[in-house]
Amino acid sequence: MHGGLPPPIPLAPGTPRCAPGGKTRHHTGRADIYQGTPEYTLRVATRREWIAGTRPRTLPAAVVPVMIGSGVAAGYSEFGWWRALLALVVALALQIGVNFANDYSDGIRGSDSAEKRVGPMRLVGTGVATPRAVLAAALGSFLVAGCAGLVLAAVTSWWLVLAGVFCVLGAWFYTGGSRPYGYLGLGEVAVFVFFGVAAVAGTALVQMHALSWLGLAAAVPAGLLSCALLMVNNLRDIKSDGLSGKRTLAVKLGDSRSRVVYILFLLIPFLFAALLGVYRPFSLLTLLALPLAVAPVRAVRGGATGPALITALGQTGRLQLAFGLAFTVGLAIHV
């Protein structure tokens, strides 16, 4: 103890702190030896920074599959609004939870420090929030998802509890644990499974009380568009991820091939929706969203990097929402 004051608060590397005399210095990650009055000022994250920490541009990956699954149920005259709403709560809470968990895990590893980061601000990496606070936000989000999921399991089938446990484990070990699968190039596989198959077919299931082939088929475009979101995000971070040892699919493929794969993820869903037009003709409404693909495809093909890919990420999310809305309507109309 120094003069009766509390010991200095440990901050993430690169975090500005208030030094004696009012001067700002940067924490280096090494133990500091203080003479006289210690440093103890810690800036608290603002509400806007916490909202940014949820990564709003990624939330369409949670909303769209629930919309599409509900469209499938509506096409069979089985739509249940409150079940759909609970499924949306589960999906959003899981997405926000995995974002906070990713922030926490990458932050404590030092792979998301402000010096390395190209994309949007991270709470732990920039030091605006403590790892404990971000971990609590992640666990709180998973708790919300679990509570909503338990209600759905109670009115559908208790095996959904097991499915929910796998979803939470998948969310945590994406970047958590000693060997996170997100660092092994398996992130897109998990996204396709959890935000494609599980989310779409699961949403349809809790309303229809049965799996349907259409619910599984409709999950393919949803899953691929979610993969497009992840790919453009990882394409932006390809250099820093490589330096940090994060072997994402983008790092493994390299810059040029990652751009091709992103475009395929973005455009194949339109082809798949057109094929489903044989059974649900109005699924061709998805073609109305195709013009929204022009801007992100042009940017990625043109070699966009850094902030330009952040813009492409937002454009990809808007395309996903527009496609999801059109696909939902098309699936709901059974002629």
C-alpha positions in Angstrom: 0.0 0.0 0.0 1.2 3.5 -0.8 0.0 6.2 1.6 -3.2 4.4 2.4 -4.3 4.4 -1.3 -5.4 1.3 -3.1 -2.8 -0.5 -5.3 -2.7 0.4 -9.0 -5.4 -1.2 -11.2 -3.8 -3.5 -13.8 -4.8 -2.4 -17.3 -4.4 -3.9 -20.7 -1.3 -3.2 -22.7 -1.5 0.2 -24.5 -4.1 1.6 -22.2 -3.6 5.3 -21.3 -3.4 6.0 -17.6 -3.1 9.1 -15.6 0.4 9.5 -14.1 1.5 11.7 -11.2 1.5 15.3 -12.2 -1.5 14.8 -14.5 0.6 13.5 -17.4 -0.7 10.6 -19.5 1.5 7.6 -19.9 0.8 4.2 -21.5 0.9 0.9 -19.6 3.4 -1.4 -21.1 2.1 -4.7 -19.6 5.2 -4.8 -17.3 5.0 -4.4 -13.6 5.3 -0.7 -12.7 7.3 0.5 -9.6 5.8 3.7 -8.2 7.5 6.4 -6.3 5.2 8.6 -4.2 1.5 8.7 -5.3 0.6 5.7 -7.4 -1.4 5.6 -10.7 -4.9 4.5 -10.1 -7.1 6.3 -12.6 -9.2 4.0 -14.8 -11.5 5.2 -17.5 -14.9 3.4 -17.5 -16.4 2.3 -20.8 -19.3 4.5 -21.9 -22.7 3.2 -22.9 -21.8 3.8 -26.6 -18.7 1.8 -26.2 -20.6 -1.1 -24.6 -23.1 -1.0 -27.5 -20.2 -1.0 -30.0 -18.8 -4.0 -28.1 -21.9 -6.0 -29.1 -20.8 -5.5 -32.7 -24.1 -4.3 -34.2 -22.9 -5.0 -37.8 -22.9 -8.8 -37.0 -26.4 -8.9 -35.5 -28.1 -9.6 -38.9 -26.5 -13.1 -38.6 -28.8 -13.7 -35.6 -32.0 -12.0 -36.9 -32.1 -13.3 -40.5 -32.1 -17.1 -39.7 -35.0 -16.6 -37.2 -36.9 -14.7 -39.9 -36.4 -17.4 -42.4 -37.3 -20.2 -40.1 -40.5 -18.3 -39.2 -41.2 -17.9 -42.9 -40.9 -21.7 -43.3 -43.4 -22.2 -40.4 -45.8 -19.7 -41.9 -45.7 -21.5 -45.2 -47.1 -24.5 -43.4 -49.6 -22.4 -41.5 -47.8 -23.1 -38.3 -46.4 -19.6 -37.4 -46.4 -18.8 -33.7 -45.4 -15.2 -32.9 -44.3 -15.7 -29.3 -42.2 -18.8 -30.1 -40.6 -16.8 -32.9 -39.9 -14.0 -30.5 -38.3 -16.3 -28.0 -36.2 -17.8 -30.8 -35.1 -14.3 -31.7 -34.1 -13.6 -28.1 -32.0 -16.8 -28.0 -30.3 -16.0 -31.3 -29.5 -12.4 -30.5 -28.3 -13.2 -27.0 -26.0 -16.0 -28.3 -24.6 -13.6 -31.0 -24.0 -10.8 -28.5 -22.6 -13.4 -26.0 -20.1 -14.8 -28.6 -19.0 -11.3 -29.5 -18.3 -10.4 -25.9 -16.6 -13.8 -25.3 -14.5 -13.2 -28.4 -13.6 -9.7 -27.1 -12.6 -11.2 -23.7 -10.6 -14.2 -25.0 -8.7 -12.2 -27.7 -8.2 -9.4 -25.3 -6.5 -11.4 -22.5 -4.3 -13.1 -25.2 -3.2 -9.7 -26.4 -4.2 -10.6 -30.0 -6.7 -7.7 -30.2 -4.6 -4.9 -28.8 -5.2 -1.4 -30.1 -1.8 -1.4 -31.8 -2.7 -4.5 -33.9 -6.4 -3.9 -34.5 -7.7 -2.7 -37.8 -11.4 -3.1 -37.2 -13.8 -1.6 -34.7 -12.8 -0.9 -31.1 -12.6 -3.8 -28.7 -13.3 -3.3 -25.1 -10.6 -5.4 -23.5 -8.0 -4.8 -26.2 -8.2 -1.0 -25.8 -8.5 -1.2 -22.1 -11.8 0.7 -21.8 -13.4 -2.2 -19.9 -11.8 -4.8 -17.6 -11.7 -8.4 -18.7 -13.9 -9.4 -15.8 -16.6 -6.9 -16.9 -16.6 -8.2 -20.5 -16.6 -11.8 -19.3 -19.6 -11.0 -17.1 -21.4 -9.4 -20.1 -20.7 -12.6 -22.1 -22.0 -14.9 -19.4 -25.0 -12.7 -18.8 -25.9 -12.9 -22.5 -25.6 -16.7 -22.5 -27.8 -16.7 -19.4 -30.5 -14.8 -21.2 -30.2 -17.2 -24.2 -30.5 -20.1 -21.8 -33.6 -18.8 -20.0 -35.4 -18.1 -23.3 -34.3 -21.5 -24.6 -35.6 -23.3 -21.6 -39.1 -21.9 -22.2 -39.0 -23.1 -25.8 -37.7 -26.5 -24.7 -40.5 -26.8 -22.1 -43.2 -26.3 -24.8 -41.5 -28.2 -27.6 -39.0 -30.9 -26.5 -36.4 -31.2 -23.8 -33.7 -32.4 -26.2 -33.5 -28.7 -27.2 -31.7 -28.2 -23.9 -28.8 -30.4 -25.2 -28.8 -28.4 -28.5 -28.7 -25.2 -26.5 -25.7 -26.5 -24.4 -23.8 -27.2 -27.7 -24.6 -23.7 -29.0 -23.2 -22.1 -25.8 -20.1 -24.3 -25.9 -19.7 -23.5 -29.5 -19.9 -19.8 -28.8 -17.4 -19.9 -26.0 -14.7 -22.2 -27.6 -14.8 -20.1 -30.8 -11.9 -18.1 -29.3 -11.9 -19.4 -25.7 -10.0 -22.3 -24.2 -6.5 -23.6 -24.9 -7.2 -24.5 -28.5 -10.0 -22.3 -29.9 -11.4 -23.6 -33.1 -11.8 -20.1 -34.5 -7.9 -20.0 -34.6 -7.9 -23.3 -36.6 -9.9 -22.0 -39.6 -13.2 -23.6 -38.5 -15.1 -20.5 -37.8 -17.1 -20.5 -41.0 -18.0 -24.2 -40.4 -19.4 -23.3 -37.0 -21.2 -20.2 -38.2 -22.9 -22.3 -41.0 -24.0 -24.9 -38.4 -25.1 -22.6 -35.6 -26.4 -19.6 -37.6 -27.6 -21.6 -40.5 -28.9 -25.1 -39.8 -29.5 -24.8 -36.1 -31.1 -21.3 -36.2 -33.3 -21.7 -39.2 -34.4 -25.4 -38.7 -34.6 -24.8 -34.9 -36.9 -21.8 -35.3 -39.1 -23.7 -37.7 -39.1 -26.7 -35.3 -40.3 -24.9 -32.2 -43.2 -23.5 -34.2 -44.1 -26.7 -36.2 -43.1 -29.3 -33.6 -41.3 -31.2 -36.3 -38.2 -30.9 -38.6 -39.0 -30.1 -42.2 -37.0 -30.6 -45.3 -37.8 -27.0 -46.3 -36.4 -25.7 -43.0 -33.1 -27.5 -43.6 -32.9 -26.4 -47.2 -33.7 -22.8 -46.3 -30.9 -22.9 -43.8 -28.3 -23.1 -46.5 -28.6 -19.5 -47.9 -28.9 -18.2 -44.3 -25.7 -20.0 -43.3 -23.7 -18.9 -46.3 -24.6 -15.3 -45.8 -23.5 -15.5 -42.2 -20.2 -17.0 -43.5 -19.9 -14.0 -45.8 -20.1 -11.7 -42.8 -17.4 -13.6 -41.0 -15.2 -13.9 -44.1 -15.2 -10.2 -44.8 -14.5 -9.5 -41.2 -11.5 -11.9 -41.2 -10.3 -10.6 -44.5 -10.0 -7.2 -43.0 -7.9 -8.6 -40.1 -5.9 -11.1 -42.2 -2.6 -9.4 -41.5 -3.0 -8.8 -37.8 -4.5 -12.3 -37.3 -1.6 -13.9 -39.1 0.9 -12.1 -36.8 -1.1 -13.1 -33.7 -1.2 -16.7 -34.6 -4.9 -16.7 -35.5 -5.2 -19.2 -38.4 -8.6 -18.1 -39.6 -9.9 -19.5 -42.9 -8.9 -16.2 -44.5 -5.3 -16.5 -43.2 -5.1 -20.1 -44.5 -6.5 -19.2 -47.9 -4.6 -16.0 -48.3 -5.9 -12.7 -49.5 -6.8 -13.4 -53.1 -8.6 -16.7 -52.5 -10.4 -15.3 -49.5 -11.9 -12.6 -51.7 -13.2 -15.2 -54.1 -14.7 -17.3 -51.3 -16.4 -14.2 -49.9 -18.1 -13.5 -53.2 -19.2 -17.1 -53.5 -20.7 -17.0 -50.0 -22.5 -13.8 -51.0 -24.0 -14.9 -54.3 -24.7 -18.7 -54.0 -27.7 -18.0 -51.6 -29.5 -16.3 -54.5 -29.0 -19.3 -56.7 -30.2 -21.6 -53.9 -33.3 -19.5 -53.3 -34.0 -19.6 -57.0 -33.9 -23.4 -57.0 -36.3 -23.4 -54.1 -38.6 -21.4 -56.3 -39.8 -24.7 -57.7 -41.6 -25.3 -54.3 -42.1 -21.7 -53.1 -42.3 -19.6 -56.3 -42.2 -16.3 -54.3 -38.7 -17.1 -53.0 -37.6 -15.5 -56.2 -38.4 -12.2 -54.4 -34.8 -12.6 -53.1 -33.6 -11.3 -56.5 -34.8 -7.9 -55.4 -31.9 -7.8 -52.9 -29.3 -8.7 -55.5 -28.4 -5.0 -56.4 -27.3 -4.6 -52.8 -24.5 -7.1 -53.5 -22.9 -4.8 -56.1 -21.1 -2.4 -53.7 -19.5 -5.0 -51.4 -18.5 -7.3 -54.3 -17.0 -4.4 -56.1 -15.1 -3.3 -53.0 -13.7 -6.8 -52.3 -12.9 -7.6 -55.9 -11.1 -4.2 -56.1 -8.8 -5.1 -53.3 -10.3 -3.0 -50.5 -8.5 -3.1 -47.2 -8.8 -1.6 -43.7 -11.7 0.8 -43.2 -13.1 0.1 -46.7 -13.7 -3.5 -45.5 -15.5 -2.2 -42.4 -17.9 -0.5 -44.8 -18.2 -3.7 -46.8 -19.1 -5.6 -43.6 -22.0 -3.2 -43.0 -23.1 -3.5 -46.6 -23.0 -7.3 -46.3 -25.2 -7.1 -43.2 -27.7 -4.9 -45.0 -27.8 -7.4 -47.9 -28.3 -10.2 -45.5 -31.3 -8.4 -43.9 -32.8 -7.6 -47.3 -32.4 -11.1 -48.6 -33.7 -12.5 -45.3 -36.9 -10.4 -45.5 -37.6 -11.2 -49.1 -36.9 -14.9 -48.5 -39.1 -15.0 -45.4 -42.0 -13.5 -47.4 -41.4 -15.9 -50.3 -41.3 -19.0 -48.0 -44.4 -17.9 -46.1 -46.6 -17.7 -49.3 -47.6 -21.2 -50.3 -49.3 -21.4 -53.7 
